[in-house]
Amino acid sequence: MLLTKRLFNLMTFLLLVSLYTFSLALSSVNVHAASSAELIQSGVTAYQAIGTLRKETPINGDAIAAAYAGDLQTLTHEVDEANVLELNNDIQGAINDIKNGKSPVLAAQVVDKTLQRVFYQIIWNRIAAIRNEFQSGAPSVLVNMLNEAEAAFNAIKGTVARENRVLTVDRQSITTGDNPGLDAEILDQFARVRTALNKTNADEDFIVVQIARYAIRMSLARAYYIGVLREVAAVIDNRDSDIEETLEVLKEGEIFYRVIEPLVSNGNPAGNLIIKSQLVGNPSKVIADEIVSELGKGFISRVLAETGGQERAITEGNRPQAVAEAAGAKYFARVLFPDLELRLGSAVLSNLENELENLLTASNELSATNSKTARDAIIAILNQYESALTRSKYTVAKPTELIENAVASFQEIGVLRNQSPADADAIAQKYSGDLKSLTQIVDQIYGLTIDQDVSAAINQVKNGNNTALALQVIDKSLQRVFAIVVYNRVVLAAEQFPNLSTDELLLEWDRAYSAYLAIARTADREEKILTTDKKTITSGRNPDLDYQILSAFVQGKRALSKANNDDQASIALAQENIIIPLVRSFLIGVLREVEGIISDRDGNVDEAREKQIEGEYFYRIVEGFISQANLAGSNLIKTQLTGSLATVEADAIVKEISKGILGQLKRNITQVEANFGNDKNKALLAREELALLAGIFLSDLELRLGALQRVRLENSIRNLKEAILTEDSSQAIATRAVMIEVIANYESKL
């Protein structure tokens, strides 16, 4: 069961990921002719010169700028264009920091690691292009691509040749392991590709290229995975004795992680946030086991994606693709081997290695039976491995009987309302008692009438009056109760942090978490986004909001001890990472019902009307979140969710939601400005809220403006945090300008 959500997410989203990857590959083909092996080697030479310059004291920013200009910058622009990145901006910004004497050692690390990413991406792009053009491309053209990949590898082979880094036995730090020989692996695979490009046996040679594509790219990814862990080890080793060294290696870890972030974030978006927060935060809060575990969860998802692709290829009788997917599973899994062995033992690792080879053999033989046997064994081991990872877990420590009883009653009502016919008397009995008491408390505090709504709906069920609609009113109204309890207790703990004891704070935090358990399933759903034609709603990837919220509860609980000076700031950050993702989950719920309305209104009016009621009551939960900045738009949404089914327009509802979120986001930009340089914690909190709010509409922004504008906004939000931490007003002004520009462009499309 641990893998169920991730499997579903990957299976439903795999086509989109494949198309995206393919489009990047095509982009690289379109621009690769602008470079050549000679140009790339020239770029490598310039990169190596920068490597020497950055070790001088003082660091000569002008000399680095001169070395970067020319072929190396041309290559960076090529990668930016092909992969929708802003690496040139990152490099130029870091060079300017060196020139201006702003943390030049850290800036030099940004230059170095970002340039490594350029060469890493060139290799990825060329190998993908060889695979995509193998059947139609002339051997000479394909060989040129391979030459370019090999030339790019010269820049980063030193990083790739490093030894493993693994958790210590006590899992408190990172230690050195054996050398996996990734550099030799890549060189060997380059040689295999070169032979295959002769096309003496085109079908078999294509399979060789397919396997090599995974072997090369995943060996590169593993090298940078190891790089992240190497810097984490250095952070832990130095943080109590050498703060300058600690900050330098922390920056290295941050930039190294950017290289492999897409491989982790697709399957573990919430874990990705945890990793990034540790690599750009307080070094004292870097926890090796948590970083390794979140990386592990991300790569587990990649293995599962490949096994899923292998299964489809076997069903279709596509041998080359089946072998390629099996190879992908093997090489993604290799990233996990050292940590898996530490947690589960060498025997389990040996079993996994054997089953991965069995999957390759079964793929080559197109054996459905043997493929299934191997896949099932692989998934079982991954399930066991995921169970052994250090995943956020929350244990309620204080008595919260009222809320726990209310949650239990709500869950029992959930079972009863799905029975046919629904037992109204049983529902009424479960509602009476602590669940009703909790509802009445919420009504009293906030001046609401939820108890009346629920009681009236129960009577409707008893009378057989629009039973399906009434049952939805009961469910969504009670979800609103628990959402309000979560909000109320979390805010109380954050606001009263200085005044309440640790025990008192823990009680309120436990109450909030207990209430959250009632609605956790709502947070565990895939994103809903507009279709390309903006006519209806479709599914995106699962943003893992339930795990993000759970992790925030765990992080907040750690701060309740008041043992550290920044604990009050930590609890405030945890509050926002609970509330805003929870709001986002209910907005996703609204769009899910809008999708259902549009799908059913021309064929099943009763079903469409039920979806409309669900959407209406979901929206009531978060109405105040939108209306405070977009009252007219909020009223439009309510009108569509209570009026004629024919008037429901997906695009209109999405637009008004985004306008409401943008209003709040702008206020957070103002809060950053007001607190910049005066109150770092308040500025960081406003920036965190800004980032969380942007997450709600980023997919829609990308749909309307394109991927590059999304990247620009994401990068500016990322860079704003660094500007606040370093009190760099010029960087803050520059990032604000980008944010305002992108937001204005987005608003013009709404």
HUUR-V295779 format. One record per backbone hydrogen bond with DSSP energy under -1.0 kcal/mol. CO is the residue of the C=O (numbers start at 1). NH is the residue of the N-H. Records with the same first field share a line. If there is no record, write none. Layout:
CO: NH  NH
//
This chain:
1: 4
3: 7
4: 8
5: 9
6: 10
7: 11
8: 12
9: 13
10: 14
13: 17
14: 18
15: 19
16: 20
17: 21
18: 22
19: 23
20: 24
21: 25
22: 26
23: 27
24: 28
25: 29
26: 30
27: 31
28: 32
31: 34
32: 35
36: 40
37: 41
38: 42
39: 43
40: 44
41: 45
42: 46
43: 47
44: 48
45: 49
46: 50
47: 51
48: 52
49: 53
50: 54
52: 55
53: 56
59: 61
60: 64
61: 65
62: 66
63: 67
64: 68
65: 69
68: 73
70: 74
71: 75
72: 76
73: 77
74: 78
75: 79
76: 80
77: 81
78: 82
79: 83
80: 85
86: 90
87: 91
88: 92
89: 93
90: 94
91: 95
92: 96
93: 97
94: 98
95: 99
96: 100
97: 102
98: 101
103: 107
104: 108
105: 109
106: 110
107: 111
108: 112
109: 113
110: 114
111: 115
112: 116
113: 117
114: 118
115: 119
116: 120
117: 121
118: 122
119: 123
120: 124
121: 125
122: 126
123: 127
124: 128
125: 129
126: 130
127: 131
128: 132
129: 133
133: 137
138: 142
139: 143
140: 144
141: 145
142: 146
143: 147
144: 148
145: 149
146: 150
147: 151
148: 152
149: 153
152: 155
153: 157
156: 160
157: 161
159: 162
164: 177
166: 175
168: 171
173: 168
175: 166
178: 164
181: 185
182: 186
183: 187
184: 188
185: 189
186: 190
187: 191
188: 192
189: 193
190: 194
191: 195
192: 196
193: 197
195: 198
196: 199
201: 205
202: 206
203: 207
204: 208
205: 209
206: 210
207: 211
208: 212
209: 213
210: 214
211: 215
212: 216
213: 217
214: 218
215: 219
216: 220
217: 221
218: 222
219: 223
220: 224
221: 225
222: 226
223: 227
224: 228
225: 229
226: 230
227: 231
228: 232
229: 233
230: 234
231: 235
232: 236
233: 237
234: 238
235: 239
238: 241  242
242: 246
243: 247
244: 248
245: 249
246: 250
247: 251
248: 252
249: 253
250: 254
251: 255
252: 256
253: 257
254: 258
256: 259
257: 261
260: 263  264
261: 265
262: 266
264: 268
268: 272
269: 273
270: 274
271: 275
272: 276
273: 277
274: 278
275: 279
276: 280
282: 285
283: 286
287: 291
288: 292
289: 293
290: 294
291: 295
292: 296
293: 297
294: 298
295: 299
296: 300
297: 301
298: 302
299: 303
300: 304
301: 305
302: 306
303: 307
304: 308
305: 309
306: 310
307: 311
308: 312
309: 313
310: 314
311: 315
312: 316
313: 318
314: 317
317: 319
318: 322
319: 323
320: 324
321: 325
322: 326
323: 327
324: 328
325: 329
326: 330
327: 331
328: 332
329: 333
330: 334
332: 335
333: 336
336: 340
337: 341
338: 342
339: 343
340: 344
341: 345
345: 349
346: 350
347: 351
348: 352
349: 353
350: 354
351: 355
352: 356
353: 357
354: 358
355: 359
356: 360
357: 361
358: 362
359: 363
360: 364
361: 365
362: 367
367: 371
368: 372
369: 373
370: 374
371: 375
372: 376
373: 377
374: 378
375: 379
376: 380
377: 381
378: 382
379: 383
380: 384
381: 385
382: 386
383: 387
384: 388
386: 389
389: 391
400: 404
401: 405
402: 406
403: 407
404: 408
405: 409
406: 410
407: 411
408: 412
409: 413
410: 414
411: 415
412: 416
413: 417
416: 419
422: 424
423: 427
424: 428
425: 429
426: 430
427: 431
428: 432
431: 436
433: 437
434: 438
435: 439
436: 440
437: 441
438: 442
439: 443
440: 444
441: 445
442: 446
443: 447  448
449: 453
450: 454
451: 455
452: 456
453: 457
454: 458
455: 459
456: 460
457: 461
458: 462
459: 463
460: 465
461: 464
466: 470
467: 471
468: 472
469: 473
470: 474
471: 475
472: 476
473: 477
474: 478
475: 479
476: 480
477: 481
478: 482
479: 483
480: 484
481: 485
482: 486
483: 487
484: 488
485: 489
486: 490
487: 491
488: 492
489: 493
490: 494
491: 495
492: 496
496: 500
501: 505
502: 506
503: 507
504: 508
505: 509
506: 510
507: 511
508: 512
509: 513
510: 514
511: 515
512: 516
513: 517
515: 518
516: 519
519: 523
527: 540
529: 538
531: 534
536: 531
538: 529
541: 527
544: 548
545: 549
546: 550
547: 551
548: 552
549: 553
550: 554
551: 555
552: 556
553: 557
554: 558
555: 559
559: 562
564: 567
566: 570
567: 571
568: 572
569: 573
570: 574
571: 575
572: 576
573: 577
575: 578  579
576: 580
578: 582
579: 583
580: 584
581: 585
582: 586
583: 587
584: 588
585: 589
586: 590
587: 591
588: 592
589: 593
590: 594
591: 595
592: 596
593: 597
594: 598
595: 599
596: 600
597: 601
600: 603  604
604: 608
605: 609
606: 610
607: 611
608: 612
609: 613
610: 614
611: 615
612: 616
613: 617
614: 618
615: 619
616: 620
619: 623
622: 625  626
623: 627
624: 628
626: 629  630
630: 634
631: 635
632: 636
633: 637
634: 638
635: 639
636: 640
637: 641
639: 643
644: 647
645: 648
649: 653
650: 654
651: 655
652: 656
653: 657
654: 658
655: 659
656: 660
657: 661
658: 662
659: 663
660: 664
661: 665
662: 666
663: 667
664: 668
665: 669
666: 670
667: 671
668: 672
669: 673
670: 674
671: 675
672: 676
675: 678  679
679: 683
680: 684
681: 685
682: 686
683: 687
684: 688
685: 689
686: 690
687: 691
688: 692
689: 693
690: 694
691: 695
693: 696
694: 698
697: 701
698: 702
699: 703
700: 704
701: 705
702: 706
706: 710
707: 711
708: 712
709: 713
710: 714
711: 715
712: 716
713: 717
714: 718
715: 719
716: 720
717: 721
718: 722
719: 723
720: 724
721: 725
722: 726
723: 728
727: 729
728: 732
729: 733
730: 734
731: 735
732: 736
733: 737
734: 738
735: 739
736: 740
737: 741
738: 742
739: 743
740: 744
741: 745
742: 746
743: 747
744: 748
746: 749
747: 750
//
